[in-house]
Amino acid sequence: MDKCPRTGCGGKIEDGFCDVCGLEPPAPLSSSTAPPSMSSRTSSRPTAVTSWTTPTTSAVTSRSRRGSTRSTNRGLLGRGIVDIAPVPKRDPREAVLTNPEVPENKRFCSKCGTKVGRGREGRPGRVEGFCAKCGHHFDFTPKLQPGQLVGQYEVLGCIAHGGLGWIYLALDHAVADRWVVLKGLLDTGDADAMAAAVAERRFLAQVEHPTIVKIFNFVEHAHDGITTGYIVMEYVGGTSIKDMIKEVRQKSGDQTACLPLTQAIAYTLEVLPAMGYLHGIGLVYCDFKPDNVIQVEEQLKLIDLGAVRHVSDEDSAIYGTTGYQAPEIGKELPSPVSDVYTVGRALAVMSFPFDFHNTYKTSLPGPAEQALLAEFESYHRLLTRATHSDPAQRFGSAEEMRDQLEGVFREVAAAEDGQPRPGVSVEFTPERRSFGIPTTSVPSTPTLAVVAQSLPIPRVDAADPGAAFLAGVHATDPKELVAELKATKLASVEIKLRLARAYIELGDHANAAKTLNSTKTEHGDWRVAWHRGLASLAENKPGNARMAFESVYDALPGEAAPKLGIAVCAEASGDLADADKYYRMVWRTDRTYISAAFGLARALLGKGGRMEAVDVLNSVPDTSSHHLAAQLAAVRARTGIPRSAGLSAEDLVLAGSQLAGLELDDARRAVASRELLESAFAWVRGGPNGSPGTVLGCRLVEDDLRRGLEGWYRALARQAGTRRERIALVDQANRVRPRTWI
C-alpha cells in the first residue's frame, strides 16, 4: 500500500485512489514533459463572441487531444469544459482562531429563535445567560481549550462555528498524528441540537463519497458534570464558496460581485452527485448553502452534515436556513426535491446578487431585474424549475438536475469564448435528418412537415413495457407500422408515442391528436408535449408548435432539441429575431446540429446580416456531409443576387477564390460560376467599372464578365437534359456576349 504523493496529504493509495484526498496519484512526468499549468478565469461575465470560424484540422486534433487528457490539462472541477483554479490546501495551524467568539449578530435562542447575547448602550452582549422571551439557557463559549485531550485527540483550538456547534482542530495521536476536526454543540443545553448530533453519528457511519467529508469517530467529553458528544471528521483545509464570494467582493470593491457563472455551475455539478448519493441511501441533506462547500486543491467537499436526516424521519428537528430552505418545509417533510430547491437557490446566490433573505425569500428576480438571467435564458429556466414553489414541478432528482445543468454549462461556456461544447443528450436522439439544406446554392427554407420528420425524438425509456417490443419492430412504411403497433395489446406510453409519430408521418392529423390525447403519463412527462409540437408542425401551425416546444424547454433547459424546434417556429412565423436567437444558441454550442447553421444563416440574411451569415456557413465543419453545400451557400450569401447592399469588389474576389477552391462536379461548378459572375456583372453595371481584382479569371470590367458568362451559359447548355433547355441557355449566352463587328 503506497503513500499518497501529494504534499501534506498523508493518505494511502487503496484501489488506485487516496483514502484521504480521494484523488488518483498523479502520473509521473518524463524529463522532457513540463507539468501542466492551471489557469483561472478572471472575468466574471462572459463576453459576446460573433466569430464563427471553424478550426483547422490541426486545431480540431488539438482540441480532441486536450479533451482526452482532461485530468492533467484541465481541473477536475471544470469537467474538461472550463478551467477552475485550484485552491491551495491551508496549513491547519493557520485556521485556529485567536479569539473564538460567536458574533453578536449570530446569537439566537436555540429554542425560540429570539435574538440573545446582544450589547446595549455600549456594553457588549453576554455570551452566556437566559433568553428573555422563553427563559431557555444559552451559552456560546467554547467547551474545549487548547491542549485538552478528548480521548485520543489533542485539541489545538477553535477554527469555526456553525449552526449546530463549535468546530475544533485536533491531532489524532492514535493515527500518525493526523489532523482531524471535532464538531461539538453550539449550545449543550439544547435537546434538539444534541439529538441532531447523535443522529449525525448514526447516519454518517454509512456515508462514503469522495465529495462528502469523512466521519472517523464519535467521542464524548465531560465538562462541569455535563457530557458532550463530538463528531470526529477529516480536516478539509481549503476555502468555502461563501468565503470565495467575500474575497471576490473585497478585491473588486463591488459588494454585489459574485462568482463567474461557469465557476458557480462547475461547483454545483460537483455537488449534485453527492446529493444523489445521499438520496440513494435514504438520506436528505436539508441545509445546503455556499457556506457548507469547501474547495481544496481541485476537489470539493460537502461539509457540516448536522442537518442530515432519514427521508422518512418524522420526529427529529428539521434544520435549514432562511432564503435557502424550500417553502413547503414545515408542512411537509424534507425530501430529495426539497434538496434540489436548496441547490438551486445556492446556485443563484453564487452567480448574481439579490435579496434572497427578504424580498426574494421564496422567489427569484426576473430577467428585467437581473441582466445575467436575460443573457442566459436556459440558465434562468433551469433556476426557475429547480426552485419552483410546487415540489412536483421541480427536477425529480439530483441526477435529473445535473443532466440539464450540464447542458446549460456547455451553452454558457460556448457563449463565453465562442468555442463549441458538444455533448450527448440523455433525453433526445440526434437529428433524424438535417433540414433546410439547399440542393443548389439557392437558400432553402424547409416546409414544416419536413421539419416534423427531421427533429430529434425522445429516447425510448428502457423501463417502459413496450421498449423491447419496439426494439424488434422493423417496419419502415408508416401504414405497416400503424398496423403493427395497433395489433399489440401492451399498455405502453412508448408504443403510443411511436404510433402518434407514424400518424404524423402519414399526415393523419386527427388520429395523431387522438392518440396523444389518450396517452396517459406521469405528471411532468414532457414527451407528449414534444409530440404535440411535432404534430402541430405537420399541420403547419407554428404558433401551436412553439407553445408545445416552450413547455419542453421549461422542463429540459439544457437540451438543444426544444431550442431548435422554437427556432423553426419563430422563422415560420416571421420572427427573425427569435429565430436568430435560438438557432444561434444551438449552433454556438454544438456543431453537429447542421440544420441550426443553415437556419441561423437564413435568419441573418433576412435581417441584413450578410457577412455574419457567411461566417456561420463557413463554420460548418469539413467533417460534415453538408460542408460543400454550406460552402456554396456561403459564396452566394457573400455576393447575393440581385445586387446586395454593401457588396464590394473584395467580396466578389473572395467569393471567386472560395468557389475556385471547392471540389465540385461539372454541373454544380457551372451553376455556381454562372451565379457568381451574374452577381459581379450586376455589380459592375450598377457601379464603378474597372475595379481591381479578378473573379474566376475575369477582370471586374463589363466585357470580361460578359465573356465569362457566355462561356458558363454554353457549358450549362452542353449539360442540359432537354432540347428546349439547351436552346434557352444558348440564347442567354448570345444575349450576354460582348458586342463585336463579327
Secondary structure, 3 states (H helix, E strand, C coil): CCECCCCCCCCEEECCEECCCCCCCCCCCCCCCCCCCCCCCCCCCCCCCCCCCCCCHHHHHHHHHHHHCHHHHCCHHHCCCCCCCCECCCCHHHHCCCCCCCCHHHCECCCCCCECCCCECCECCCCEEECCCCCCEEECCCCCCCCCEECCEEEEEEEEECCCCEEEEEEECCCCCEEEEEECCCCCCCHHHHHHHHHHHHHHCCCCCCCECCEEEEEEEEECCEEEEEEEEECCCCEEHHHHHHHHHHHHCCCCCCCCHHHHHHHHHHHHHHHHHHHHCCEECCCCCHHHEEEEECEEEECCCCCCEECCCCCCCCCCCCCCCCCCECCECCCHHHHHHHHHHHHHHHHCCCCCCCCCCCCCCCCCCCHHHHHCHHHHHHHHHHCCCCHHHCCCCHHHHHHHHHHHHHHHHHHHHCCCCCCCCCCECCCCCCCCCCCCCCCCCCCHHHHHCCCCCECCCCCCCCHHHHHCCCCCCHHHHHHHHHHCCCCCHHHHHHHHHHHHHHCCHHHHHHHHHCCCCCCCCCHHHHHHHHHHHHCCCHHHHHHHHHHHHHHCCCCCHHHHHHHHHHHHCCCHHHHHHHHHHHHHHCCCCHHHHHHHHHHHHHCCCHHHHHHHHHCCCCCCCCHHHHHHHHHHHHHCCCCCCCCCHHHHHHHHHHHHCCCCCHHHHHHHHHHHHHHHHHHHHHCCCCEEEEECCEEECHHHHHHHHHHHHHHHHHHCCCHHHHHHHHHHHHHHCCCCCC
